[in-house]
Amino acid sequence: MWRHEFSVRKLIMWVRHLPTDSALASRGYAGDDRWGATDHLLATVADYVNLLDFHFLKANGGKNLTDPKWMDRPDMTLKL
């Protein structure tokens, strides 16, 4: 008879490799580094659209403008 040994290490490995749209991953149990390349590229595009909008408004007489905020990324240690 086959007996499957299940360890905590295997459970952690399975949870970390869940798809990003799974229930556990969306609740944060799979770690904060669940962003893929597409997510990072979309965040970068959004950051630069905000930056271009800021410069456009500033060049056309915008007053009391604050610098645009960069989107938070879960696995970035160095902010742009």
N, C-alpha and C positions, 0 to 999 in steps of 0.2 A: 504494500500500500504506500502511495506517495504522500509524503508529509512536507508541506511547504513551511519553511522557516521564514518568519516575517520579523524583521528587525526594525528598530527605530531609525537606523541609518538609511535603510531602503525607503521608509516612509518619507523621510526628509528629502531624499533624492527625488522621489516621485512628485512631491508637492512643489519642489523648486522647478521642475520641468513641466509643470502644467501649462496648457495654453493660456495666453493672456486674457482670454475672454471667459475663462472658467470661474465658477463661483468663489472658490478659495483664493484664486489670484486676484480677483477684483476686490476682495475683502482685505487684501494686504498680507495674507498668510504666506504667499510665495516670495516675499521679499519686495523691496522697493525698486529693484533693478529690472523691472518687467517691460521697459520701453524697448521697442525694436528700432531698426534703422529708419523705418517709415515715420514712426512717432517723433524721433529726433529731427528728421528733415522737416516735418510739418511744424514743429516748434521753432526751428530756425527760420523758416519762411515767415511765420507769424511775427517773430521778433524783428525781422528786417522790414516787414510791411509797417509795423508800428514805428520803427526808426525813420523810414522814409516819410511817413505821414507827419511825424514830429518835425522833420527838417523842412517839409513843404509848408507847414503852418508857420514855422518860425521865419522862413524866408519871405512869406507873404504877410508879415506884420503881426503874427501871433504874439501876444504878450502874456506874461505870467504862466508860461508853459513849464511843466516839470519834465525832466528827462524820462523817456519811456522805460518801463520795467521789463526786464527779461523774464521770460517764462521760466518757472522753476522746473528743473529736471531732476528726477530722483537719484540719478547716479553721477551727477556732476559735482566735483569738488572745487573746480575753478570756474568762477562766474566770468562771463564776457564783460 
